[in-house]
Amino acid sequence: MNIWKYLRGASVALALMTGGIYAQSLDEGIAAWLDDDDAKALPILSELANQGNMEAQFILGQMDRITPPGADSEFVMGLERRDRIRLLRAQQGLSGRGWTVVRERDGDPLAAALNASRLPDAGIDTAQFLYENGERQAGARLAFDIFDRGNISEIMSLPSDDPLLQSLDFVRWIRSYFGSPPSPNAWNWLNESPAEGRGAGLMMVSFVAPVLAPHLRPSKDLRRFTLAMRGAPAELMDELLLPNAADVIRRQLEDDPELRIVGRLCNELCPDQVGYCAMDAITRVGGYDRLLGLDTPYEGAISQATFQESRRARNMLMRWMVSTDQQFDLAGGRTISQCLKRAVEEAGTAAAN
């Protein structure tokens, strides 16, 4: 028998048996969850959820939404199916039922909106409801998805004083783009343009500029940078433009809230190659837009800023990259940062042992 697997199983059983001895404090459960200590956090949150605590139910119910494939903690990955159901879901039916689904069936409109936001036909009314009821990150993410699906009119038809519209940094960036068109030197212009909203804004401009203002369509270098933000940096690398892009991203990390977790990780692991590290991280997870979903499960209990500064956010991003590492190599992914590549490989080896 593998002794480490045995010990891991024993720790899972112990956590399940002793969950009741913890002070059943929501604050304690949240603090442990943010510290990436699921062995302590999940028994507390599960017991509170079963006692009817709304915040615990939303956190557990939304965990799957914010956790990328392969980014679960070692504790969760080591759970037997029955224990996973017991800790993460309501005890209804053979497989349990997600807590957000339970709340929707009990008539909770916020739960219904959160569940609806995952559907491919979710509309701007759902995004507005989420934003107006405190789930601002979820509302803004859905608005981006709507725009990214090509439903531009849904966003642009919102009243100018609509709170959701005013909060969308990529819309502000697009307006800035058309208001102050790019200069001939794309890299200087990128460094001078607003960093907040730039990643998503450039993606959107590539859609709308050819239709609304063909003469303002992105230049070749802007298009190459946009492709890299989509997770495809090959043209930048082939044209020897990676140093330019890495410098732009290094500066962008300081002001772009969607890259805050990437910035923390790269400043920790690769302080001398922060821009290259960030470009590599964006490539490994499949693009900047995928990072938009790495957020708090429930803003009513955990703010986005608190989540982004947590140990959990940092570790989730690393586990995500570890989970995609083999596929990345098999697909011929081109490494931008040897520093990050080594860190990912070392984390993968540690997890395997």
MARMAR-279905 format. One record per residue (C-alpha): residue number from 1; x, z negated, y. Coordinates in nm, 4 decimals, m for minus. Each point is the difference from the previous one (the first is absolute). Layout:
<pts>
+-----+----------+----------+----------+
|   i |        X |        Z |        Y |
+-----+----------+----------+----------+
| NUM |        X |        Z |        Y |
...
+-----+----------+----------+----------+
</pts>
This chain:
<pts>
+-----+----------+----------+----------+
|   i |        X |        Z |        Y |
+-----+----------+----------+----------+
|   1 |   0.0000 |   0.0000 |   0.0000 |
|   2 |   0.1214 |   0.0808 |   0.3535 |
|   3 |   0.0531 |  m0.3476 |   0.1463 |
|   4 |  m0.0630 |   0.1191 |   0.3557 |
|   5 |  m0.3358 |   0.1484 |  m0.0942 |
|   6 |  m0.0832 |  m0.3242 |  m0.1786 |
|   7 |   0.0895 |  m0.2104 |   0.3031 |
|   8 |  m0.1933 |   0.2312 |   0.2292 |
|   9 |  m0.3054 |  m0.0349 |  m0.2225 |
|  10 |   0.0412 |  m0.3759 |  m0.0027 |
|  11 |   0.0139 |  m0.0114 |   0.3795 |
|  12 |  m0.3185 |   0.2074 |   0.0177 |
|  13 |  m0.1782 |  m0.2396 |  m0.2365 |
|  14 |   0.1269 |  m0.3012 |   0.1917 |
|  15 |  m0.1211 |   0.1413 |   0.3295 |
|  16 |  m0.3425 |   0.0638 |  m0.1455 |
|  17 |  m0.0258 |  m0.3472 |  m0.1514 |
|  18 |   0.1260 |  m0.1890 |   0.3025 |
|  19 |  m0.1769 |   0.1993 |   0.2715 |
|  20 |  m0.2425 |  m0.2858 |   0.0454 |
|  21 |   0.2720 |  m0.2496 |   0.0907 |
|  22 |   0.0917 |   0.1870 |   0.3168 |
|  23 |  m0.1643 |  m0.1163 |   0.3175 |
|  24 |  m0.2735 |   0.2584 |   0.0235 |
|  25 |   0.0852 |   0.0958 |   0.3535 |
|  26 |  m0.0600 |   0.3532 |   0.1209 |
|  27 |   0.2988 |  m0.0333 |   0.2313 |
|  28 |   0.2208 |  m0.0995 |  m0.2933 |
|  29 |  m0.1226 |   0.2919 |  m0.2095 |
|  30 |   0.0553 |   0.2473 |   0.2836 |
|  31 |   0.3454 |  m0.1411 |   0.0755 |
|  32 |   0.1027 |   0.0369 |  m0.3651 |
|  33 |  m0.1433 |   0.3536 |  m0.0139 |
|  34 |   0.1927 |   0.1014 |   0.3129 |
|  35 |   0.3117 |  m0.1536 |  m0.1561 |
|  36 |  m0.0549 |   0.2289 |  m0.3019 |
|  37 |  m0.0574 |  m0.3011 |  m0.2263 |
|  38 |  m0.2983 |   0.1225 |  m0.2028 |
|  39 |   0.0525 |  m0.2630 |  m0.2705 |
|  40 |  m0.1030 |  m0.2572 |   0.2598 |
|  41 |  m0.2247 |   0.2095 |   0.2254 |
|  42 |  m0.2344 |   0.1668 |  m0.2458 |
|  43 |  m0.1283 |  m0.3106 |  m0.1827 |
|  44 |  m0.0791 |  m0.1567 |   0.3388 |
|  45 |  m0.1698 |   0.3098 |   0.1396 |
|  46 |  m0.1859 |   0.0614 |  m0.3276 |
|  47 |  m0.1409 |  m0.3523 |  m0.0120 |
|  48 |  m0.1052 |   0.0209 |   0.3654 |
|  49 |  m0.1607 |   0.3394 |  m0.0582 |
|  50 |  m0.1987 |  m0.1352 |  m0.2928 |
|  51 |  m0.1133 |  m0.2853 |   0.2227 |
|  52 |  m0.1399 |   0.2546 |   0.2459 |
|  53 |   0.2784 |   0.0120 |   0.2587 |
|  54 |  m0.0453 |   0.3240 |   0.1922 |
|  55 |   0.3618 |   0.0400 |   0.1143 |
|  56 |   0.1380 |  m0.0458 |  m0.3520 |
|  57 |  m0.2523 |   0.2492 |  m0.1365 |
|  58 |   0.0975 |   0.2634 |   0.2551 |
|  59 |   0.3739 |  m0.0516 |  m0.0563 |
|  60 |  m0.0320 |   0.0350 |  m0.3774 |
|  61 |  m0.2512 |   0.2822 |   0.0306 |
|  62 |   0.2222 |   0.2052 |   0.2280 |
|  63 |   0.3340 |  m0.0597 |  m0.1722 |
|  64 |  m0.0296 |   0.3174 |  m0.2046 |
|  65 |  m0.0641 |   0.2030 |   0.3159 |
|  66 |   0.3196 |  m0.1070 |   0.1722 |
|  67 |   0.2296 |  m0.0121 |  m0.3023 |
|  68 |   0.1588 |   0.3388 |  m0.0804 |
|  69 |   0.0343 |   0.0949 |  m0.3684 |
|  70 |   0.2878 |  m0.1904 |  m0.1554 |
|  71 |   0.0313 |  m0.2456 |   0.2909 |
|  72 |  m0.1706 |  m0.2992 |  m0.1644 |
|  73 |   0.2026 |  m0.3191 |  m0.0280 |
|  74 |   0.1837 |  m0.0787 |  m0.3228 |
|  75 |  m0.2499 |  m0.2768 |  m0.0607 |
|  76 |  m0.3006 |   0.2345 |   0.0183 |
|  77 |   0.1715 |   0.2668 |  m0.2120 |
|  78 |   0.0695 |  m0.2639 |  m0.2645 |
|  79 |  m0.3626 |  m0.1116 |  m0.0298 |
|  80 |  m0.2044 |   0.0717 |  m0.3091 |
|  81 |  m0.3113 |   0.2005 |   0.0741 |
|  82 |  m0.2355 |  m0.2950 |  m0.0414 |
|  83 |   0.2115 |  m0.2183 |   0.2294 |
|  84 |   0.0206 |   0.2731 |   0.2624 |
|  85 |  m0.3787 |   0.0301 |  m0.0021 |
|  86 |  m0.0381 |  m0.3767 |   0.0186 |
|  87 |   0.2293 |  m0.0325 |   0.3018 |
|  88 |  m0.0870 |   0.3113 |   0.2000 |
|  89 |  m0.3656 |   0.0743 |  m0.0689 |
|  90 |  m0.3410 |  m0.1629 |  m0.0180 |
|  91 |  m0.0952 |  m0.0940 |  m0.3559 |
|  92 |  m0.2779 |   0.2568 |  m0.0384 |
|  93 |  m0.0128 |   0.2394 |  m0.2939 |
|  94 |   0.2741 |   0.0772 |  m0.2498 |
|  95 |   0.2539 |   0.1114 |   0.2608 |
|  96 |  m0.1058 |  m0.2247 |   0.2824 |
|  97 |  m0.1075 |   0.1365 |   0.3358 |
|  98 |   0.2002 |   0.0384 |   0.3192 |
|  99 |  m0.0849 |  m0.2636 |   0.2585 |
| 100 |  m0.0672 |   0.2544 |   0.2737 |
| 101 |  m0.2510 |   0.1727 |  m0.2283 |
| 102 |  m0.1644 |  m0.3360 |  m0.0693 |
| 103 |  m0.0288 |  m0.0687 |   0.3714 |
| 104 |  m0.1485 |   0.3446 |   0.0648 |
| 105 |  m0.2624 |  m0.0571 |  m0.2725 |
| 106 |  m0.0814 |  m0.3304 |   0.1669 |
| 107 |  m0.0740 |   0.1856 |   0.3238 |
| 108 |   0.3266 |  m0.0381 |   0.1934 |
| 109 |   0.0250 |   0.3017 |   0.2386 |
| 110 |   0.3752 |  m0.0420 |   0.0582 |
| 111 |   0.0667 |   0.0138 |  m0.3734 |
| 112 |  m0.2194 |   0.3097 |  m0.0229 |
| 113 |   0.1991 |   0.1671 |   0.2791 |
| 114 |   0.3355 |  m0.0881 |  m0.1593 |
| 115 |  m0.1154 |   0.1463 |  m0.3315 |
| 116 |  m0.1404 |   0.3094 |   0.1712 |
| 117 |   0.3274 |   0.0565 |   0.1852 |
| 118 |   0.1668 |   0.0883 |  m0.3306 |
| 119 |  m0.2360 |   0.2909 |  m0.0635 |
| 120 |   0.1066 |   0.3551 |   0.0922 |
| 121 |  m0.3143 |   0.0570 |   0.2061 |
| 122 |   0.0266 |  m0.3201 |   0.2054 |
| 123 |  m0.0930 |   0.0786 |   0.3602 |
| 124 |   0.0929 |  m0.1159 |   0.3464 |
| 125 |  m0.2978 |  m0.2372 |   0.0130 |
| 126 |   0.1613 |  m0.2022 |  m0.2796 |
| 127 |   0.3319 |  m0.0047 |   0.1870 |
| 128 |  m0.1768 |  m0.1196 |   0.3165 |
| 129 |  m0.1805 |  m0.2765 |  m0.1892 |
| 130 |   0.3225 |  m0.1233 |  m0.1574 |
| 131 |   0.1824 |  m0.0023 |   0.3325 |
| 132 |  m0.2806 |  m0.1747 |   0.1850 |
| 133 |  m0.0256 |  m0.2670 |  m0.2710 |
| 134 |   0.3631 |  m0.1039 |   0.0023 |
| 135 |   0.1463 |   0.2325 |  m0.2658 |
| 136 |   0.1864 |   0.2040 |   0.2600 |
| 137 |   0.2784 |   0.1195 |  m0.2276 |
| 138 |  m0.2496 |   0.1238 |  m0.2605 |
| 139 |  m0.2060 |   0.1726 |   0.2686 |
| 140 |   0.3013 |   0.1716 |   0.1545 |
| 141 |   0.1272 |   0.1070 |  m0.3420 |
| 142 |  m0.3354 |   0.1570 |  m0.0837 |
| 143 |  m0.0037 |   0.1797 |   0.3368 |
| 144 |   0.3408 |   0.1473 |  m0.0824 |
| 145 |  m0.1233 |   0.1074 |  m0.3452 |
| 146 |  m0.3015 |   0.1688 |   0.1583 |
| 147 |   0.2274 |   0.1868 |   0.2408 |
| 148 |   0.2435 |   0.0848 |  m0.2798 |
| 149 |  m0.2858 |   0.1509 |  m0.2029 |
| 150 |  m0.0548 |   0.2448 |   0.2858 |
| 151 |  m0.3100 |  m0.1665 |   0.1452 |
| 152 |   0.1482 |   0.0012 |   0.3481 |
| 153 |  m0.3354 |   0.0218 |   0.1766 |
| 154 |  m0.1101 |  m0.3371 |  m0.1427 |
| 155 |   0.2830 |  m0.1679 |   0.1890 |
| 156 |  m0.0064 |   0.2050 |   0.3170 |
| 157 |  m0.3784 |  m0.0301 |   0.0403 |
| 158 |   0.0238 |  m0.3786 |   0.0419 |
| 159 |  m0.0785 |  m0.1244 |   0.3530 |
| 160 |   0.3132 |  m0.0540 |   0.2088 |
| 161 |  m0.0762 |  m0.3721 |   0.0271 |
| 162 |  m0.0454 |  m0.0466 |  m0.3764 |
| 163 |   0.2177 |  m0.2964 |  m0.1106 |
| 164 |   0.1155 |   0.1740 |  m0.3168 |
| 165 |   0.0982 |   0.3180 |   0.1824 |
| 166 |   0.1910 |  m0.1964 |   0.2617 |
| 167 |   0.1951 |  m0.1768 |  m0.2730 |
| 168 |   0.1181 |   0.3153 |  m0.1810 |
| 169 |   0.3649 |   0.0360 |   0.0974 |
| 170 |   0.0272 |   0.3448 |  m0.1611 |
| 171 |  m0.2799 |   0.1295 |   0.2249 |
| 172 |   0.1811 |  m0.1373 |   0.3065 |
| 173 |   0.3190 |   0.1662 |  m0.1201 |
| 174 |  m0.1744 |   0.3355 |  m0.0488 |
| 175 |  m0.1357 |  m0.0191 |   0.3539 |
| 176 |   0.3497 |  m0.0792 |   0.1244 |
| 177 |   0.1331 |   0.3008 |  m0.1919 |
| 178 |  m0.2421 |   0.2403 |   0.1668 |
| 179 |   0.0366 |  m0.1733 |   0.3369 |
| 180 |   0.3818 |   0.0190 |  m0.0023 |
| 181 |   0.0968 |   0.2877 |  m0.2320 |
| 182 |   0.3280 |  m0.0252 |  m0.1905 |
| 183 |   0.3207 |   0.1006 |   0.1715 |
| 184 |   0.2258 |   0.2650 |  m0.1601 |
| 185 |   0.2205 |  m0.2712 |  m0.1514 |
| 186 |  m0.2357 |  m0.1481 |  m0.2589 |
| 187 |   0.2232 |  m0.2964 |  m0.0806 |
| 188 |   0.0380 |  m0.1163 |   0.3603 |
| 189 |  m0.3730 |   0.0410 |   0.0508 |
| 190 |  m0.0807 |  m0.2001 |  m0.3136 |
| 191 |   0.2149 |  m0.2879 |   0.1178 |
| 192 |  m0.1726 |   0.0046 |   0.3387 |
| 193 |  m0.3570 |   0.0318 |  m0.1302 |
| 194 |  m0.2038 |  m0.3125 |  m0.0916 |
| 195 |   0.1092 |  m0.1384 |  m0.3372 |
| 196 |  m0.3322 |  m0.1669 |  m0.0778 |
| 197 |  m0.2247 |   0.2548 |  m0.1674 |
| 198 |   0.2740 |   0.2633 |  m0.0252 |
| 199 |   0.0117 |   0.0205 |  m0.3801 |
| 200 |  m0.3716 |   0.0591 |  m0.0490 |
| 201 |  m0.0297 |   0.1862 |   0.3306 |
| 202 |   0.2509 |   0.2664 |  m0.0980 |
| 203 |  m0.1830 |   0.0552 |  m0.3271 |
| 204 |  m0.3243 |   0.0476 |   0.1865 |
| 205 |   0.1529 |   0.2290 |   0.2659 |
| 206 |   0.1159 |   0.2311 |  m0.2777 |
| 207 |  m0.3704 |   0.0420 |  m0.0854 |
| 208 |  m0.1587 |   0.0237 |   0.3432 |
| 209 |   0.2593 |   0.1753 |   0.2192 |
| 210 |  m0.0181 |   0.3406 |  m0.1753 |
| 211 |  m0.3786 |  m0.0024 |   0.0621 |
| 212 |  m0.0371 |  m0.1716 |   0.3375 |
| 213 |   0.3226 |   0.1095 |   0.1695 |
| 214 |   0.2078 |   0.2488 |  m0.2017 |
| 215 |   0.2633 |   0.0143 |   0.2724 |
| 216 |   0.0635 |  m0.3738 |  m0.0549 |
| 217 |   0.0396 |   0.0115 |  m0.3754 |
| 218 |   0.2969 |  m0.2082 |  m0.1159 |
| 219 |   0.3435 |   0.1622 |   0.0114 |
| 220 |   0.1984 |   0.0585 |  m0.3177 |
| 221 |   0.1889 |  m0.3269 |   0.0403 |
| 222 |  m0.3195 |  m0.1955 |   0.0681 |
| 223 |  m0.1578 |   0.1599 |  m0.3040 |
| 224 |   0.3030 |  m0.0951 |  m0.2114 |
| 225 |  m0.0203 |  m0.3565 |   0.1258 |
| 226 |  m0.3731 |  m0.0080 |  m0.0758 |
| 227 |   0.0629 |   0.1212 |  m0.3546 |
| 228 |   0.2528 |  m0.2793 |  m0.0436 |
| 229 |  m0.2593 |  m0.2504 |   0.1187 |
| 230 |  m0.2269 |   0.1445 |  m0.2678 |
| 231 |   0.2687 |  m0.0875 |  m0.2546 |
| 232 |   0.1645 |   0.3442 |  m0.0201 |
| 233 |   0.3381 |  m0.0103 |   0.1797 |
| 234 |   0.1577 |   0.3013 |  m0.1755 |
| 235 |  m0.0038 |   0.2292 |   0.3054 |
| 236 |   0.1557 |  m0.2668 |   0.2210 |
| 237 |   0.2746 |  m0.0510 |  m0.2545 |
| 238 |   0.0581 |   0.3726 |  m0.0507 |
| 239 |   0.0303 |   0.0553 |   0.3757 |
| 240 |   0.2374 |  m0.2975 |   0.0371 |
| 241 |  m0.2477 |  m0.1704 |   0.2332 |
| 242 |  m0.0250 |  m0.3268 |  m0.1892 |
| 243 |   0.2168 |  m0.1939 |   0.2513 |
| 244 |  m0.2376 |   0.1039 |   0.2815 |
| 245 |  m0.3062 |  m0.1096 |  m0.1951 |
| 246 |   0.1604 |  m0.3265 |  m0.1121 |
| 247 |   0.0769 |  m0.0871 |   0.3622 |
| 248 |  m0.3614 |   0.0677 |   0.1009 |
| 249 |  m0.1325 |  m0.2157 |  m0.2836 |
| 250 |   0.2463 |  m0.2799 |   0.0764 |
| 251 |  m0.1381 |  m0.0194 |   0.3523 |
| 252 |  m0.3579 |   0.0400 |  m0.1202 |
| 253 |   0.0291 |  m0.3029 |  m0.2283 |
| 254 |   0.0156 |  m0.2259 |   0.3050 |
| 255 |  m0.3424 |   0.0988 |   0.1367 |
| 256 |  m0.2046 |   0.1510 |  m0.2823 |
| 257 |  m0.2108 |  m0.2727 |  m0.1673 |
| 258 |  m0.0568 |   0.2172 |  m0.3067 |
| 259 |   0.3746 |  m0.0012 |  m0.0702 |
| 260 |   0.0507 |  m0.3718 |   0.0555 |
| 261 |   0.0360 |  m0.0813 |  m0.3707 |
| 262 |   0.2402 |   0.2904 |  m0.0543 |
| 263 |   0.1998 |  m0.1122 |   0.3013 |
| 264 |   0.0284 |  m0.3563 |  m0.1295 |
| 265 |   0.1164 |   0.1150 |  m0.3414 |
| 266 |   0.2535 |   0.2516 |   0.1308 |
| 267 |   0.1454 |  m0.2378 |   0.2575 |
| 268 |   0.0481 |  m0.2491 |  m0.2822 |
| 269 |   0.1439 |   0.2354 |  m0.2616 |
| 270 |   0.1724 |   0.2742 |   0.1978 |
| 271 |   0.0690 |  m0.1271 |   0.3538 |
| 272 |   0.2576 |   0.2735 |   0.0645 |
| 273 |  m0.2262 |   0.2809 |  m0.1247 |
| 274 |  m0.3434 |  m0.1137 |   0.1154 |
| 275 |  m0.1264 |   0.3451 |   0.0972 |
| 276 |   0.1154 |   0.1641 |  m0.3220 |
| 277 |  m0.1422 |  m0.2881 |  m0.2038 |
| 278 |  m0.3393 |   0.0355 |   0.1712 |
| 279 |  m0.0062 |   0.3761 |  m0.0566 |
| 280 |   0.0794 |  m0.0580 |  m0.3681 |
| 281 |  m0.2708 |  m0.2662 |  m0.0318 |
| 282 |  m0.2598 |   0.2321 |   0.1538 |
| 283 |   0.1028 |   0.2712 |  m0.2462 |
| 284 |  m0.0071 |  m0.2301 |  m0.3028 |
| 285 |  m0.3565 |  m0.1228 |   0.0620 |
| 286 |  m0.1304 |   0.3511 |   0.0627 |
| 287 |  m0.0249 |   0.0085 |   0.3788 |
| 288 |  m0.0732 |  m0.1982 |   0.3131 |
| 289 |  m0.3759 |   0.0304 |  m0.0495 |
| 290 |   0.0210 |  m0.1914 |  m0.3287 |
| 291 |   0.1593 |  m0.2936 |   0.1814 |
| 292 |  m0.3176 |  m0.0325 |   0.2097 |
| 293 |  m0.1746 |  m0.1565 |  m0.2987 |
| 294 |   0.2565 |  m0.2788 |  m0.0390 |
| 295 |  m0.1947 |  m0.2597 |   0.1931 |
| 296 |  m0.1729 |  m0.3354 |  m0.0110 |
| 297 |  m0.2804 |  m0.0328 |  m0.2553 |
| 298 |  m0.2305 |  m0.1800 |   0.2415 |
| 299 |   0.0641 |  m0.0370 |   0.3717 |
| 300 |  m0.2563 |  m0.2771 |   0.0212 |
| 301 |   0.2536 |  m0.2251 |  m0.1737 |
| 302 |   0.3392 |   0.1753 |   0.0346 |
| 303 |   0.0933 |   0.1980 |   0.3099 |
| 304 |   0.1843 |   0.3284 |  m0.0388 |
| 305 |   0.3001 |  m0.1352 |   0.1889 |
| 306 |   0.0162 |  m0.3062 |  m0.2270 |
| 307 |  m0.0149 |   0.2198 |  m0.3080 |
| 308 |   0.2696 |   0.2364 |   0.1275 |
| 309 |   0.2386 |  m0.2878 |   0.0653 |
| 310 |  m0.0567 |  m0.1516 |  m0.3445 |
| 311 |   0.2237 |  m0.0089 |  m0.3037 |
| 312 |  m0.2833 |   0.1610 |  m0.1934 |
| 313 |  m0.0087 |   0.3122 |   0.2198 |
| 314 |   0.3741 |   0.0448 |  m0.0356 |
| 315 |  m0.0079 |  m0.0468 |  m0.3777 |
| 316 |  m0.3034 |   0.2259 |  m0.0456 |
| 317 |   0.1825 |   0.2841 |   0.1721 |
| 318 |   0.3084 |  m0.0521 |  m0.2166 |
| 319 |  m0.2046 |  m0.0173 |  m0.3231 |
| 320 |  m0.1838 |   0.3150 |   0.1066 |
| 321 |   0.3291 |   0.1871 |   0.0384 |
| 322 |   0.1267 |  m0.1361 |  m0.3303 |
| 323 |  m0.3152 |   0.1264 |  m0.1723 |
| 324 |   0.0492 |   0.3522 |   0.1391 |
| 325 |   0.3775 |   0.0156 |  m0.0512 |
| 326 |   0.0032 |   0.1713 |  m0.3394 |
| 327 |  m0.2668 |   0.2514 |   0.1025 |
| 328 |   0.1891 |   0.0600 |   0.3247 |
| 329 |   0.3168 |   0.0879 |  m0.1926 |
| 330 |  m0.1826 |   0.2142 |  m0.2581 |
| 331 |  m0.1699 |   0.1950 |   0.2780 |
| 332 |   0.3366 |   0.0795 |   0.1521 |
| 333 |  m0.0416 |  m0.2358 |   0.2946 |
| 334 |   0.2952 |   0.0198 |   0.2357 |
| 335 |   0.1514 |  m0.3316 |   0.0953 |
| 336 |   0.0400 |  m0.0574 |   0.3724 |
| 337 |   0.1427 |  m0.3527 |  m0.0132 |
| 338 |   0.2403 |  m0.0984 |  m0.2767 |
| 339 |  m0.0353 |  m0.3580 |   0.1244 |
| 340 |  m0.3748 |  m0.0076 |  m0.0627 |
| 341 |   0.0397 |   0.1863 |  m0.3297 |
| 342 |   0.2376 |  m0.2717 |  m0.1263 |
| 343 |  m0.2332 |  m0.2756 |   0.1165 |
| 344 |  m0.2972 |   0.1598 |  m0.1776 |
| 345 |   0.1996 |   0.0478 |  m0.3211 |
| 346 |   0.1228 |  m0.3610 |   0.0085 |
| 347 |  m0.3538 |  m0.1276 |   0.0564 |
| 348 |  m0.1220 |   0.2119 |  m0.2910 |
| 349 |   0.2705 |  m0.1355 |  m0.2285 |
| 350 |  m0.0789 |  m0.3583 |   0.1017 |
| 351 |  m0.3704 |   0.0530 |  m0.0665 |
| 352 |   0.0696 |   0.1505 |  m0.3428 |
| 353 |   0.2035 |  m0.3023 |  m0.1009 |
+-----+----------+----------+----------+
</pts>
